[in-house]
């Protein structure tokens, strides 16, 4: 009989067909998360005209969906650590896809807002659980990169929404953009069959043969007998799920992560909701303004992939702080009239250092907490961060209604970047799970040397 450490097997595995399959489905799901992020910002000028909305009313409607996202992120993040991430992910996809598609049938701002709120509940549970599941099964040497590739799906979806809006809305109306969000419902049977459940959950439920089959795909050299026992090396922690986030000297860091998420998502959602409108008010045509959203999210993809590679080498925290500072500077200069090429460069930098930085932050936080509370940690951080997402559309609407100089509008979304940089700078790496994992590995090496192995 042998004690099998699943964390060690997964950490030392090499990228293969199993990882590619998981990477594909996680990226596919997150792409529709990103699609929703930009979805409302792409159609809001049409809704303002059709329903005779003020900018404040339009901003409030955008916030209703994000309230649902906040509640869903916290609720489903905690629930997944209890009933399994795979189950929660599939449930959230059903909620989000169905009710977002239903928005295309809304006949009034009131019914539209209700559908957006319910869709937001499902949407909120997707991100933390997808990131946690990908982290659970990623090889250690490429963990930040794989999680970041998944999160690039966020920006792919963010580019898809304005692109489709440009070509489809003039022909079919704004409703079709929401109907497209129902596509994931068609793939639920395949996801159910091919996506694995997290190792912690399978061990807790005694589903050893199912876990052994998964680990055989993760590492083809793995073998298992009925006499063997699975173990996951983690911290022995008790108490409520949220309370565990503050144990083992993680209290200050958890608080700083929440502040960083709040400020980061305020920037991300503020830009994706109001960038087309800000550029339109600055004198650019509506289609040209939507193009800025495409550039913003393209910059996020390039920035995420470059920084993720560096994060696997030097650590994600070292990348986060300068990214937020550079993003804030880029946003500030967007408020000044420049050559169109310069504007595109600044928008791309803003995308890399706001959406891209948030992607790296998600990869960082997914490794910061132990597997047993990983979804909780990500879910609560995302939930607190979504308060920033709730504030952002309304804040943008109020700023536009006040008819302030455009530089002041961009400055309002740049300042949170500086605060986010300070917050992540304060987070202490030495109390993180991945540092504990490294220390355990170093101890194992020393024991092996001492025993002569």
Secondary structure, DSSP 8 states (H G I E B T S, - for coil): --EEEHHHHHHT----HHHHHHHHHHHHHHHHHHHHHHHHHHHHHHHHHHTT--HHHHHHHHHHHHHHHHHHHHHHHHHHHHH-HHHHHHHHHHHHHHHHHHHTT--SHHHHHHHHHHHHHHHHHHHHHHHHHHHHTS-GGGHHHHHHHHHHHHHHHHHHHHHHHHHHHHHH-THHHHHGGGGGGGGHHHHHHH----HHHHHHTT-HHHHHHHHHHH-TT----TT-EEE-------S-HHHHTTTTTTHHHHHHHHHHHHHHHHHHHHHHHHHHHHHHHTT--HHHHHHHHHHHHHHHHHHHHHHHHHHHHH-HHHHHHHHHHHHHHHHHHHTS---HHHHHHHHHHHHHHHHHHHHHHHHHHHHHS-GGGHHHHHHHHHHHHHHHHHHHHHHHHHHHHTT--HHHHHHHHHHHHHHHHHHHHHS-GGGSHHHHHHHHHHHHHHHHHHTT-
